[in-house]
Amino acid sequence: MTSLPALVLFDLDGTLVDPAGAITGGISRALQLAGLPVPQQDVLDSMVGPPLGQSLREKAGVPESDLAEVIRLYRTEYRHSGMAASHVYPGVEGLLQQLKTEGTILAVVTQKPTPIADELLRVQGLTAYFESIHGAGFDDPGSTAAADAGKIPILEEALRQYAGAYGSVVMVGDRHYDIAAAVHHGIPAIGVGWGFAADGELEAAGAAAVVVNTEELAEELALQLAAATQGTER
């Protein structure tokens, strides 16, 4: 009997791609153009990961009346220069090649709007590694309900698409949103320590492990996928 392939779900910013100031710089520029105050750098850094509308409202104090315009300005700036300024983290592409060669199904689960995530992967040369991209929609990006749900419905969509097609599954991400969504759906999550999480954030959210480089990630993926497969077979 042929065993089913593993499924690995990756977050995007802070996990696969280093925004290198592209996100925080874009937010800063959008706020300046809108005539709004720009937060300190540590606050800007904390805005990488959550839905953009949520971050602008809660962390930058953007009034509801200005939210749509600031998001429009940000996306224009990000597409103009931010994507090209970003870069793939060291070792990531080699890991993706290895997993792909092994027959692993790879997908992206992100709170970026799907078309923007798709464009970023293309610019960074990663598109060919992924079977699918699961992201947010453009509708009402500042929705409080969407912010409260986090990545849970996006991850649910990915799991539903591959239902019955995989033998084991792991989520990989750099923020508590990634870990919390995985825990909600009862799947293991590996936190990566090279992203934007605060100290202890990933462990507190319930990560099965936190790794500091892609070599450790490859090892932990093998362990978690093997454990999940054994659990399925029992």
mmCIF file of the C-alpha atoms, coordinates in Angstrom:
data_MODEL
# 
_entry.id   MODEL 
# 
loop_
_atom_site.group_PDB 
_atom_site.id 
_atom_site.type_symbol 
_atom_site.label_atom_id 
_atom_site.label_alt_id 
_atom_site.label_comp_id 
_atom_site.label_asym_id 
_atom_site.label_entity_id 
_atom_site.label_seq_id 
_atom_site.pdbx_PDB_ins_code 
_atom_site.Cartn_x 
_atom_site.Cartn_y 
_atom_site.Cartn_z 
_atom_site.occupancy 
_atom_site.B_iso_or_equiv 
_atom_site.pdbx_formal_charge 
_atom_site.auth_seq_id 
_atom_site.auth_comp_id 
_atom_site.auth_asym_id 
_atom_site.auth_atom_id 
_atom_site.pdbx_PDB_model_num 
ATOM 1   C CA . MET A 1 1   ? 0.000   0.000  0.000  1.00 0.00 ? 1   MET A CA 1 
ATOM 2   C CA . THR A 1 2   ? 1.396   3.403  -1.005 1.00 0.00 ? 2   THR A CA 1 
ATOM 3   C CA . SER A 1 3   ? 1.659   5.854  1.884  1.00 0.00 ? 3   SER A CA 1 
ATOM 4   C CA . LEU A 1 4   ? 0.264   9.350  1.510  1.00 0.00 ? 4   LEU A CA 1 
ATOM 5   C CA . PRO A 1 5   ? 2.708   12.292 1.265  1.00 0.00 ? 5   PRO A CA 1 
ATOM 6   C CA . ALA A 1 6   ? 3.366   14.742 4.078  1.00 0.00 ? 6   ALA A CA 1 
ATOM 7   C CA . LEU A 1 7   ? 1.901   18.246 3.974  1.00 0.00 ? 7   LEU A CA 1 
ATOM 8   C CA . VAL A 1 8   ? 3.932   21.207 5.265  1.00 0.00 ? 8   VAL A CA 1 
ATOM 9   C CA . LEU A 1 9   ? 2.228   24.583 5.560  1.00 0.00 ? 9   LEU A CA 1 
ATOM 10  C CA . PHE A 1 10  ? 4.474   27.648 5.692  1.00 0.00 ? 10  PHE A CA 1 
ATOM 11  C CA . ASP A 1 11  ? 3.817   31.178 6.826  1.00 0.00 ? 11  ASP A CA 1 
ATOM 12  C CA . LEU A 1 12  ? 5.354   33.762 4.470  1.00 0.00 ? 12  LEU A CA 1 
ATOM 13  C CA . ASP A 1 13  ? 6.782   36.981 5.996  1.00 0.00 ? 13  ASP A CA 1 
ATOM 14  C CA . GLY A 1 14  ? 9.236   36.239 8.786  1.00 0.00 ? 14  GLY A CA 1 
ATOM 15  C CA . THR A 1 15  ? 9.316   32.532 7.901  1.00 0.00 ? 15  THR A CA 1 
ATOM 16  C CA . LEU A 1 16  ? 10.197  32.148 4.219  1.00 0.00 ? 16  LEU A CA 1 
ATOM 17  C CA . VAL A 1 17  ? 10.937  35.755 3.284  1.00 0.00 ? 17  VAL A CA 1 
ATOM 18  C CA . ASP A 1 18  ? 12.664  38.482 5.278  1.00 0.00 ? 18  ASP A CA 1 
ATOM 19  C CA . PRO A 1 19  ? 10.807  41.730 4.572  1.00 0.00 ? 19  PRO A CA 1 
ATOM 20  C CA . ALA A 1 20  ? 14.087  43.580 5.329  1.00 0.00 ? 20  ALA A CA 1 
ATOM 21  C CA . GLY A 1 21  ? 12.189  46.673 6.404  1.00 0.00 ? 21  GLY A CA 1 
ATOM 22  C CA . ALA A 1 22  ? 9.875   46.523 3.382  1.00 0.00 ? 22  ALA A CA 1 
ATOM 23  C CA . ILE A 1 23  ? 6.735   46.099 5.481  1.00 0.00 ? 23  ILE A CA 1 
ATOM 24  C CA . THR A 1 24  ? 7.675   48.509 8.259  1.00 0.00 ? 24  THR A CA 1 
ATOM 25  C CA . GLY A 1 25  ? 9.084   50.993 5.758  1.00 0.00 ? 25  GLY A CA 1 
ATOM 26  C CA . GLY A 1 26  ? 5.930   50.773 3.676  1.00 0.00 ? 26  GLY A CA 1 
ATOM 27  C CA . ILE A 1 27  ? 3.725   51.360 6.694  1.00 0.00 ? 27  ILE A CA 1 
ATOM 28  C CA . SER A 1 28  ? 5.858   54.314 7.758  1.00 0.00 ? 28  SER A CA 1 
ATOM 29  C CA . ARG A 1 29  ? 5.702   55.858 4.281  1.00 0.00 ? 29  ARG A CA 1 
ATOM 30  C CA . ALA A 1 30  ? 1.936   55.309 4.006  1.00 0.00 ? 30  ALA A CA 1 
ATOM 31  C CA . LEU A 1 31  ? 1.330   57.004 7.358  1.00 0.00 ? 31  LEU A CA 1 
ATOM 32  C CA . GLN A 1 32  ? 3.538   59.935 6.347  1.00 0.00 ? 32  GLN A CA 1 
ATOM 33  C CA . LEU A 1 33  ? 1.683   60.363 3.047  1.00 0.00 ? 33  LEU A CA 1 
ATOM 34  C CA . ALA A 1 34  ? -1.632  60.284 4.917  1.00 0.00 ? 34  ALA A CA 1 
ATOM 35  C CA . GLY A 1 35  ? -0.401  62.958 7.331  1.00 0.00 ? 35  GLY A CA 1 
ATOM 36  C CA . LEU A 1 36  ? -0.588  60.610 10.315 1.00 0.00 ? 36  LEU A CA 1 
ATOM 37  C CA . PRO A 1 37  ? 1.994   60.037 13.075 1.00 0.00 ? 37  PRO A CA 1 
ATOM 38  C CA . VAL A 1 38  ? 4.509   57.219 12.592 1.00 0.00 ? 38  VAL A CA 1 
ATOM 39  C CA . PRO A 1 39  ? 5.084   54.889 15.584 1.00 0.00 ? 39  PRO A CA 1 
ATOM 40  C CA . GLN A 1 40  ? 8.511   54.032 16.996 1.00 0.00 ? 40  GLN A CA 1 
ATOM 41  C CA . GLN A 1 41  ? 10.471  51.259 15.259 1.00 0.00 ? 41  GLN A CA 1 
ATOM 42  C CA . ASP A 1 42  ? 9.697   48.612 17.886 1.00 0.00 ? 42  ASP A CA 1 
ATOM 43  C CA . VAL A 1 43  ? 5.978   49.236 17.351 1.00 0.00 ? 43  VAL A CA 1 
ATOM 44  C CA . LEU A 1 44  ? 6.423   49.048 13.575 1.00 0.00 ? 44  LEU A CA 1 
ATOM 45  C CA . ASP A 1 45  ? 8.268   45.736 13.982 1.00 0.00 ? 45  ASP A CA 1 
ATOM 46  C CA . SER A 1 46  ? 5.381   44.320 16.005 1.00 0.00 ? 46  SER A CA 1 
ATOM 47  C CA . MET A 1 47  ? 3.050   45.112 13.091 1.00 0.00 ? 47  MET A CA 1 
ATOM 48  C CA . VAL A 1 48  ? 4.609   42.369 10.940 1.00 0.00 ? 48  VAL A CA 1 
ATOM 49  C CA . GLY A 1 49  ? 2.369   39.308 11.144 1.00 0.00 ? 49  GLY A CA 1 
ATOM 50  C CA . PRO A 1 50  ? -1.145  40.450 12.092 1.00 0.00 ? 50  PRO A CA 1 
ATOM 51  C CA . PRO A 1 51  ? -3.671  41.587 9.461  1.00 0.00 ? 51  PRO A CA 1 
ATOM 52  C CA . LEU A 1 52  ? -2.639  45.021 8.204  1.00 0.00 ? 52  LEU A CA 1 
ATOM 53  C CA . GLY A 1 53  ? -5.902  46.701 9.147  1.00 0.00 ? 53  GLY A CA 1 
ATOM 54  C CA . GLN A 1 54  ? -5.707  45.348 12.683 1.00 0.00 ? 54  GLN A CA 1 
ATOM 55  C CA . SER A 1 55  ? -2.136  46.579 13.119 1.00 0.00 ? 55  SER A CA 1 
ATOM 56  C CA . LEU A 1 56  ? -2.894  50.034 11.766 1.00 0.00 ? 56  LEU A CA 1 
ATOM 57  C CA . ARG A 1 57  ? -5.919  50.415 14.003 1.00 0.00 ? 57  ARG A CA 1 
ATOM 58  C CA . GLU A 1 58  ? -4.564  48.930 17.217 1.00 0.00 ? 58  GLU A CA 1 
ATOM 59  C CA . LYS A 1 59  ? -0.853  49.731 17.101 1.00 0.00 ? 59  LYS A CA 1 
ATOM 60  C CA . ALA A 1 60  ? -0.603  52.871 14.954 1.00 0.00 ? 60  ALA A CA 1 
ATOM 61  C CA . GLY A 1 61  ? -3.888  54.387 16.114 1.00 0.00 ? 61  GLY A CA 1 
ATOM 62  C CA . VAL A 1 62  ? -5.173  54.995 12.570 1.00 0.00 ? 62  VAL A CA 1 
ATOM 63  C CA . PRO A 1 63  ? -8.769  56.319 12.671 1.00 0.00 ? 63  PRO A CA 1 
ATOM 64  C CA . GLU A 1 64  ? -11.396 54.158 10.993 1.00 0.00 ? 64  GLU A CA 1 
ATOM 65  C CA . SER A 1 65  ? -12.081 56.974 8.511  1.00 0.00 ? 65  SER A CA 1 
ATOM 66  C CA . ASP A 1 66  ? -8.464  56.873 7.272  1.00 0.00 ? 66  ASP A CA 1 
ATOM 67  C CA . LEU A 1 67  ? -7.918  53.101 7.338  1.00 0.00 ? 67  LEU A CA 1 
ATOM 68  C CA . ALA A 1 68  ? -8.789  52.246 3.739  1.00 0.00 ? 68  ALA A CA 1 
ATOM 69  C CA . GLU A 1 69  ? -6.637  55.068 2.329  1.00 0.00 ? 69  GLU A CA 1 
ATOM 70  C CA . VAL A 1 70  ? -3.594  54.130 4.445  1.00 0.00 ? 70  VAL A CA 1 
ATOM 71  C CA . ILE A 1 71  ? -3.914  50.496 3.341  1.00 0.00 ? 71  ILE A CA 1 
ATOM 72  C CA . ARG A 1 72  ? -4.138  51.621 -0.301 1.00 0.00 ? 72  ARG A CA 1 
ATOM 73  C CA . LEU A 1 73  ? -1.023  53.780 0.095  1.00 0.00 ? 73  LEU A CA 1 
ATOM 74  C CA . TYR A 1 74  ? 0.848   50.956 1.799  1.00 0.00 ? 74  TYR A CA 1 
ATOM 75  C CA . ARG A 1 75  ? 0.026   48.414 -0.900 1.00 0.00 ? 75  ARG A CA 1 
ATOM 76  C CA . THR A 1 76  ? 1.099   50.814 -3.632 1.00 0.00 ? 76  THR A CA 1 
ATOM 77  C CA . GLU A 1 77  ? 4.422   51.433 -1.860 1.00 0.00 ? 77  GLU A CA 1 
ATOM 78  C CA . TYR A 1 78  ? 4.949   47.736 -1.106 1.00 0.00 ? 78  TYR A CA 1 
ATOM 79  C CA . ARG A 1 79  ? 4.332   46.647 -4.683 1.00 0.00 ? 79  ARG A CA 1 
ATOM 80  C CA . HIS A 1 80  ? 6.494   49.455 -6.041 1.00 0.00 ? 80  HIS A CA 1 
ATOM 81  C CA . SER A 1 81  ? 9.604   48.706 -3.991 1.00 0.00 ? 81  SER A CA 1 
ATOM 82  C CA . GLY A 1 82  ? 8.937   46.470 -0.990 1.00 0.00 ? 82  GLY A CA 1 
ATOM 83  C CA . MET A 1 83  ? 8.728   43.107 -2.723 1.00 0.00 ? 83  MET A CA 1 
ATOM 84  C CA . ALA A 1 84  ? 12.059  43.500 -4.482 1.00 0.00 ? 84  ALA A CA 1 
ATOM 85  C CA . ALA A 1 85  ? 13.697  44.775 -1.276 1.00 0.00 ? 85  ALA A CA 1 
ATOM 86  C CA . SER A 1 86  ? 12.686  41.611 0.570  1.00 0.00 ? 86  SER A CA 1 
ATOM 87  C CA . HIS A 1 87  ? 14.833  38.473 0.388  1.00 0.00 ? 87  HIS A CA 1 
ATOM 88  C CA . VAL A 1 88  ? 14.559  34.758 1.060  1.00 0.00 ? 88  VAL A CA 1 
ATOM 89  C CA . TYR A 1 89  ? 16.059  33.702 4.396  1.00 0.00 ? 89  TYR A CA 1 
ATOM 90  C CA . PRO A 1 90  ? 19.333  31.732 4.176  1.00 0.00 ? 90  PRO A CA 1 
ATOM 91  C CA . GLY A 1 91  ? 18.789  28.011 3.735  1.00 0.00 ? 91  GLY A CA 1 
ATOM 92  C CA . VAL A 1 92  ? 15.074  28.278 2.978  1.00 0.00 ? 92  VAL A CA 1 
ATOM 93  C CA . GLU A 1 93  ? 15.229  27.521 -0.730 1.00 0.00 ? 93  GLU A CA 1 
ATOM 94  C CA . GLY A 1 94  ? 17.493  24.510 -0.147 1.00 0.00 ? 94  GLY A CA 1 
ATOM 95  C CA . LEU A 1 95  ? 15.021  23.171 2.420  1.00 0.00 ? 95  LEU A CA 1 
ATOM 96  C CA . LEU A 1 96  ? 12.100  23.664 0.025  1.00 0.00 ? 96  LEU A CA 1 
ATOM 97  C CA . GLN A 1 97  ? 14.030  21.827 -2.702 1.00 0.00 ? 97  GLN A CA 1 
ATOM 98  C CA . GLN A 1 98  ? 14.731  18.952 -0.330 1.00 0.00 ? 98  GLN A CA 1 
ATOM 99  C CA . LEU A 1 99  ? 11.113  18.664 0.791  1.00 0.00 ? 99  LEU A CA 1 
ATOM 100 C CA . LYS A 1 100 ? 9.837   18.871 -2.771 1.00 0.00 ? 100 LYS A CA 1 
ATOM 101 C CA . THR A 1 101 ? 12.258  16.139 -3.884 1.00 0.00 ? 101 THR A CA 1 
ATOM 102 C CA . GLU A 1 102 ? 10.957  13.936 -1.072 1.00 0.00 ? 102 GLU A CA 1 
ATOM 103 C CA . GLY A 1 103 ? 7.418   14.314 -2.417 1.00 0.00 ? 103 GLY A CA 1 
ATOM 104 C CA . THR A 1 104 ? 6.144   16.602 0.339  1.00 0.00 ? 104 THR A CA 1 
ATOM 105 C CA . ILE A 1 105 ? 3.141   18.780 -0.487 1.00 0.00 ? 105 ILE A CA 1 
ATOM 106 C CA . LEU A 1 106 ? 4.068   22.402 0.238  1.00 0.00 ? 106 LEU A CA 1 
ATOM 107 C CA . ALA A 1 107 ? 1.590   25.249 0.681  1.00 0.00 ? 107 ALA A CA 1 
ATOM 108 C CA . VAL A 1 108 ? 1.659   28.817 1.987  1.00 0.00 ? 108 VAL A CA 1 
ATOM 109 C CA . VAL A 1 109 ? -0.745  30.020 4.683  1.00 0.00 ? 109 VAL A CA 1 
ATOM 110 C CA . THR A 1 110 ? -0.523  33.779 5.186  1.00 0.00 ? 110 THR A CA 1 
ATOM 111 C CA . GLN A 1 111 ? -2.563  36.750 6.326  1.00 0.00 ? 111 GLN A CA 1 
ATOM 112 C CA . LYS A 1 112 ? -1.396  38.672 3.255  1.00 0.00 ? 112 LYS A CA 1 
ATOM 113 C CA . PRO A 1 113 ? -4.051  38.946 0.538  1.00 0.00 ? 113 PRO A CA 1 
ATOM 114 C CA . THR A 1 114 ? -3.562  35.947 -1.744 1.00 0.00 ? 114 THR A CA 1 
ATOM 115 C CA . PRO A 1 115 ? -2.724  37.953 -4.915 1.00 0.00 ? 115 PRO A CA 1 
ATOM 116 C CA . ILE A 1 116 ? 0.001   39.902 -3.085 1.00 0.00 ? 116 ILE A CA 1 
ATOM 117 C CA . ALA A 1 117 ? 1.437   36.718 -1.547 1.00 0.00 ? 117 ALA A CA 1 
ATOM 118 C CA . ASP A 1 118 ? 1.439   35.108 -4.984 1.00 0.00 ? 118 ASP A CA 1 
ATOM 119 C CA . GLU A 1 119 ? 3.267   38.103 -6.465 1.00 0.00 ? 119 GLU A CA 1 
ATOM 120 C CA . LEU A 1 120 ? 5.845   38.134 -3.657 1.00 0.00 ? 120 LEU A CA 1 
ATOM 121 C CA . LEU A 1 121 ? 6.627   34.433 -4.146 1.00 0.00 ? 121 LEU A CA 1 
ATOM 122 C CA . ARG A 1 122 ? 7.044   35.039 -7.878 1.00 0.00 ? 122 ARG A CA 1 
ATOM 123 C CA . VAL A 1 123 ? 9.381   38.008 -7.325 1.00 0.00 ? 123 VAL A CA 1 
ATOM 124 C CA . GLN A 1 124 ? 11.448  35.934 -4.880 1.00 0.00 ? 124 GLN A CA 1 
ATOM 125 C CA . GLY A 1 125 ? 11.589  32.906 -7.208 1.00 0.00 ? 125 GLY A CA 1 
ATOM 126 C CA . LEU A 1 126 ? 9.725   30.528 -4.884 1.00 0.00 ? 126 LEU A CA 1 
ATOM 127 C CA . THR A 1 127 ? 6.469   29.950 -6.770 1.00 0.00 ? 127 THR A CA 1 
ATOM 128 C CA . ALA A 1 128 ? 7.429   26.560 -8.216 1.00 0.00 ? 128 ALA A CA 1 
ATOM 129 C CA . TYR A 1 129 ? 7.825   24.957 -4.791 1.00 0.00 ? 129 TYR A CA 1 
ATOM 130 C CA . PHE A 1 130 ? 4.229   25.469 -3.674 1.00 0.00 ? 130 PHE A CA 1 
ATOM 131 C CA . GLU A 1 131 ? 1.077   23.649 -4.678 1.00 0.00 ? 131 GLU A CA 1 
ATOM 132 C CA . SER A 1 132 ? -1.181  26.408 -3.372 1.00 0.00 ? 132 SER A CA 1 
ATOM 133 C CA . ILE A 1 133 ? -1.302  29.759 -1.588 1.00 0.00 ? 133 ILE A CA 1 
ATOM 134 C CA . HIS A 1 134 ? -3.929  30.450 1.064  1.00 0.00 ? 134 HIS A CA 1 
ATOM 135 C CA . GLY A 1 135 ? -4.273  34.057 2.135  1.00 0.00 ? 135 GLY A CA 1 
ATOM 136 C CA . ALA A 1 136 ? -6.703  36.741 3.176  1.00 0.00 ? 136 ALA A CA 1 
ATOM 137 C CA . GLY A 1 137 ? -9.087  38.477 0.818  1.00 0.00 ? 137 GLY A CA 1 
ATOM 138 C CA . PHE A 1 138 ? -9.111  42.149 -0.104 1.00 0.00 ? 138 PHE A CA 1 
ATOM 139 C CA . ASP A 1 139 ? -12.631 42.569 1.332  1.00 0.00 ? 139 ASP A CA 1 
ATOM 140 C CA . ASP A 1 140 ? -12.671 44.751 4.419  1.00 0.00 ? 140 ASP A CA 1 
ATOM 141 C CA . PRO A 1 141 ? -9.022  44.285 5.436  1.00 0.00 ? 141 PRO A CA 1 
ATOM 142 C CA . GLY A 1 142 ? -9.648  46.127 8.671  1.00 0.00 ? 142 GLY A CA 1 
ATOM 143 C CA . SER A 1 143 ? -12.468 43.847 9.804  1.00 0.00 ? 143 SER A CA 1 
ATOM 144 C CA . THR A 1 144 ? -12.454 43.255 13.555 1.00 0.00 ? 144 THR A CA 1 
ATOM 145 C CA . ALA A 1 145 ? -14.011 39.823 13.054 1.00 0.00 ? 145 ALA A CA 1 
ATOM 146 C CA . ALA A 1 146 ? -11.255 38.821 10.652 1.00 0.00 ? 146 ALA A CA 1 
ATOM 147 C CA . ALA A 1 147 ? -8.612  40.086 13.064 1.00 0.00 ? 147 ALA A CA 1 
ATOM 148 C CA . ASP A 1 148 ? -10.112 38.093 15.947 1.00 0.00 ? 148 ASP A CA 1 
ATOM 149 C CA . ALA A 1 149 ? -10.198 34.922 13.841 1.00 0.00 ? 149 ALA A CA 1 
ATOM 150 C CA . GLY A 1 150 ? -6.541  35.338 12.884 1.00 0.00 ? 150 GLY A CA 1 
ATOM 151 C CA . LYS A 1 151 ? -5.198  32.552 10.721 1.00 0.00 ? 151 LYS A CA 1 
ATOM 152 C CA . ILE A 1 152 ? -7.711  29.937 11.874 1.00 0.00 ? 152 ILE A CA 1 
ATOM 153 C CA . PRO A 1 153 ? -10.046 30.156 8.828  1.00 0.00 ? 153 PRO A CA 1 
ATOM 154 C CA . ILE A 1 154 ? -7.135  30.469 6.387  1.00 0.00 ? 154 ILE A CA 1 
ATOM 155 C CA . LEU A 1 155 ? -5.490  27.328 7.758  1.00 0.00 ? 155 LEU A CA 1 
ATOM 156 C CA . GLU A 1 156 ? -8.870  25.597 7.732  1.00 0.00 ? 156 GLU A CA 1 
ATOM 157 C CA . GLU A 1 157 ? -9.178  26.332 4.022  1.00 0.00 ? 157 GLU A CA 1 
ATOM 158 C CA . ALA A 1 158 ? -5.769  24.760 3.347  1.00 0.00 ? 158 ALA A CA 1 
ATOM 159 C CA . LEU A 1 159 ? -6.533  21.650 5.395  1.00 0.00 ? 159 LEU A CA 1 
ATOM 160 C CA . ARG A 1 160 ? -9.891  21.277 3.662  1.00 0.00 ? 160 ARG A CA 1 
ATOM 161 C CA . GLN A 1 161 ? -8.266  21.500 0.217  1.00 0.00 ? 161 GLN A CA 1 
ATOM 162 C CA . TYR A 1 162 ? -5.893  18.629 1.008  1.00 0.00 ? 162 TYR A CA 1 
ATOM 163 C CA . ALA A 1 163 ? -8.252  16.516 3.114  1.00 0.00 ? 163 ALA A CA 1 
ATOM 164 C CA . GLY A 1 164 ? -7.538  12.844 2.465  1.00 0.00 ? 164 GLY A CA 1 
ATOM 165 C CA . ALA A 1 165 ? -4.447  13.660 0.379  1.00 0.00 ? 165 ALA A CA 1 
ATOM 166 C CA . TYR A 1 166 ? -1.789  13.697 3.103  1.00 0.00 ? 166 TYR A CA 1 
ATOM 167 C CA . GLY A 1 167 ? -0.581  11.293 5.769  1.00 0.00 ? 167 GLY A CA 1 
ATOM 168 C CA . SER A 1 168 ? 0.879   13.857 8.167  1.00 0.00 ? 168 SER A CA 1 
ATOM 169 C CA . VAL A 1 169 ? 0.885   17.635 8.453  1.00 0.00 ? 169 VAL A CA 1 
ATOM 170 C CA . VAL A 1 170 ? 2.890   20.386 10.179 1.00 0.00 ? 170 VAL A CA 1 
ATOM 171 C CA . MET A 1 171 ? 2.536   24.181 10.276 1.00 0.00 ? 171 MET A CA 1 
ATOM 172 C CA . VAL A 1 172 ? 5.677   26.357 10.272 1.00 0.00 ? 172 VAL A CA 1 
ATOM 173 C CA . GLY A 1 173 ? 5.590   30.021 11.286 1.00 0.00 ? 173 GLY A CA 1 
ATOM 174 C CA . ASP A 1 174 ? 7.260   32.865 13.157 1.00 0.00 ? 174 ASP A CA 1 
ATOM 175 C CA . ARG A 1 175 ? 4.382   34.397 15.151 1.00 0.00 ? 175 ARG A CA 1 
ATOM 176 C CA . HIS A 1 176 ? 1.846   33.220 17.697 1.00 0.00 ? 176 HIS A CA 1 
ATOM 177 C CA . TYR A 1 177 ? -0.913  33.597 15.080 1.00 0.00 ? 177 TYR A CA 1 
ATOM 178 C CA . ASP A 1 178 ? 0.603   30.659 13.172 1.00 0.00 ? 178 ASP A CA 1 
ATOM 179 C CA . ILE A 1 179 ? 0.957   28.493 16.263 1.00 0.00 ? 179 ILE A CA 1 
ATOM 180 C CA . ALA A 1 180 ? -2.498  29.333 17.630 1.00 0.00 ? 180 ALA A CA 1 
ATOM 181 C CA . ALA A 1 181 ? -4.174  28.423 14.339 1.00 0.00 ? 181 ALA A CA 1 
ATOM 182 C CA . ALA A 1 182 ? -2.371  25.067 14.250 1.00 0.00 ? 182 ALA A CA 1 
ATOM 183 C CA . VAL A 1 183 ? -3.247  24.317 17.880 1.00 0.00 ? 183 VAL A CA 1 
ATOM 184 C CA . HIS A 1 184 ? -6.890  25.186 17.137 1.00 0.00 ? 184 HIS A CA 1 
ATOM 185 C CA . HIS A 1 185 ? -6.952  22.632 14.322 1.00 0.00 ? 185 HIS A CA 1 
ATOM 186 C CA . GLY A 1 186 ? -5.083  20.005 16.323 1.00 0.00 ? 186 GLY A CA 1 
ATOM 187 C CA . ILE A 1 187 ? -1.920  19.882 14.223 1.00 0.00 ? 187 ILE A CA 1 
ATOM 188 C CA . PRO A 1 188 ? 1.701   20.355 15.364 1.00 0.00 ? 188 PRO A CA 1 
ATOM 189 C CA . ALA A 1 189 ? 3.411   23.678 14.727 1.00 0.00 ? 189 ALA A CA 1 
ATOM 190 C CA . ILE A 1 190 ? 7.103   24.503 14.570 1.00 0.00 ? 190 ILE A CA 1 
ATOM 191 C CA . GLY A 1 191 ? 8.148   28.053 15.401 1.00 0.00 ? 191 GLY A CA 1 
ATOM 192 C CA . VAL A 1 192 ? 11.087  29.664 13.629 1.00 0.00 ? 192 VAL A CA 1 
ATOM 193 C CA . GLY A 1 193 ? 13.255  31.954 15.707 1.00 0.00 ? 193 GLY A CA 1 
ATOM 194 C CA . TRP A 1 194 ? 14.513  34.147 12.865 1.00 0.00 ? 194 TRP A CA 1 
ATOM 195 C CA . GLY A 1 195 ? 11.254  36.037 12.401 1.00 0.00 ? 195 GLY A CA 1 
ATOM 196 C CA . PHE A 1 196 ? 9.374   38.651 14.410 1.00 0.00 ? 196 PHE A CA 1 
ATOM 197 C CA . ALA A 1 197 ? 8.234   36.859 17.571 1.00 0.00 ? 197 ALA A CA 1 
ATOM 198 C CA . ALA A 1 198 ? 9.009   38.300 20.976 1.00 0.00 ? 198 ALA A CA 1 
ATOM 199 C CA . ASP A 1 199 ? 10.990  36.177 23.425 1.00 0.00 ? 199 ASP A CA 1 
ATOM 200 C CA . GLY A 1 200 ? 8.867   33.263 24.616 1.00 0.00 ? 200 GLY A CA 1 
ATOM 201 C CA . GLU A 1 201 ? 5.972   34.104 22.275 1.00 0.00 ? 201 GLU A CA 1 
ATOM 202 C CA . LEU A 1 202 ? 6.080   30.886 20.254 1.00 0.00 ? 202 LEU A CA 1 
ATOM 203 C CA . GLU A 1 203 ? 6.521   28.605 23.247 1.00 0.00 ? 203 GLU A CA 1 
ATOM 204 C CA . ALA A 1 204 ? 3.642   30.287 25.070 1.00 0.00 ? 204 ALA A CA 1 
ATOM 205 C CA . ALA A 1 205 ? 1.390   29.793 22.042 1.00 0.00 ? 205 ALA A CA 1 
ATOM 206 C CA . GLY A 1 206 ? 2.022   26.034 22.099 1.00 0.00 ? 206 GLY A CA 1 
ATOM 207 C CA . ALA A 1 207 ? 4.740   25.415 19.509 1.00 0.00 ? 207 ALA A CA 1 
ATOM 208 C CA . ALA A 1 208 ? 5.901   21.794 19.443 1.00 0.00 ? 208 ALA A CA 1 
ATOM 209 C CA . ALA A 1 209 ? 9.437   23.142 18.940 1.00 0.00 ? 209 ALA A CA 1 
ATOM 210 C CA . VAL A 1 210 ? 11.239  26.392 18.151 1.00 0.00 ? 210 VAL A CA 1 
ATOM 211 C CA . VAL A 1 211 ? 14.226  26.269 15.781 1.00 0.00 ? 211 VAL A CA 1 
ATOM 212 C CA . VAL A 1 212 ? 16.943  28.811 15.068 1.00 0.00 ? 212 VAL A CA 1 
ATOM 213 C CA . ASN A 1 213 ? 18.064  27.798 11.543 1.00 0.00 ? 213 ASN A CA 1 
ATOM 214 C CA . THR A 1 214 ? 16.886  25.754 8.578  1.00 0.00 ? 214 THR A CA 1 
ATOM 215 C CA . GLU A 1 215 ? 19.082  22.780 9.492  1.00 0.00 ? 215 GLU A CA 1 
ATOM 216 C CA . GLU A 1 216 ? 17.216  22.490 12.785 1.00 0.00 ? 216 GLU A CA 1 
ATOM 217 C CA . LEU A 1 217 ? 13.931  23.031 10.954 1.00 0.00 ? 217 LEU A CA 1 
ATOM 218 C CA . ALA A 1 218 ? 14.646  20.135 8.581  1.00 0.00 ? 218 ALA A CA 1 
ATOM 219 C CA . GLU A 1 219 ? 15.404  17.862 11.538 1.00 0.00 ? 219 GLU A CA 1 
ATOM 220 C CA . GLU A 1 220 ? 12.330  18.925 13.486 1.00 0.00 ? 220 GLU A CA 1 
ATOM 221 C CA . LEU A 1 221 ? 10.076  18.539 10.448 1.00 0.00 ? 221 LEU A CA 1 
ATOM 222 C CA . ALA A 1 222 ? 11.294  14.959 10.037 1.00 0.00 ? 222 ALA A CA 1 
ATOM 223 C CA . LEU A 1 223 ? 10.573  14.239 13.713 1.00 0.00 ? 223 LEU A CA 1 
ATOM 224 C CA . GLN A 1 224 ? 7.142   15.857 13.779 1.00 0.00 ? 224 GLN A CA 1 
ATOM 225 C CA . LEU A 1 225 ? 6.000   14.335 10.478 1.00 0.00 ? 225 LEU A CA 1 
ATOM 226 C CA . ALA A 1 226 ? 7.182   10.880 11.537 1.00 0.00 ? 226 ALA A CA 1 
ATOM 227 C CA . ALA A 1 227 ? 5.368   11.186 14.877 1.00 0.00 ? 227 ALA A CA 1 
ATOM 228 C CA . ALA A 1 228 ? 2.188   12.353 13.145 1.00 0.00 ? 228 ALA A CA 1 
ATOM 229 C CA . THR A 1 229 ? 2.364   9.456  10.682 1.00 0.00 ? 229 THR A CA 1 
ATOM 230 C CA . GLN A 1 230 ? 2.783   6.914  13.484 1.00 0.00 ? 230 GLN A CA 1 
ATOM 231 C CA . GLY A 1 231 ? -0.155  8.432  15.311 1.00 0.00 ? 231 GLY A CA 1 
ATOM 232 C CA . THR A 1 232 ? -2.308  8.109  12.182 1.00 0.00 ? 232 THR A CA 1 
ATOM 233 C CA . GLU A 1 233 ? -1.331  4.482  11.658 1.00 0.00 ? 233 GLU A CA 1 
ATOM 234 C CA . ARG A 1 234 ? -2.198  3.385  15.201 1.00 0.00 ? 234 ARG A CA 1 
# 
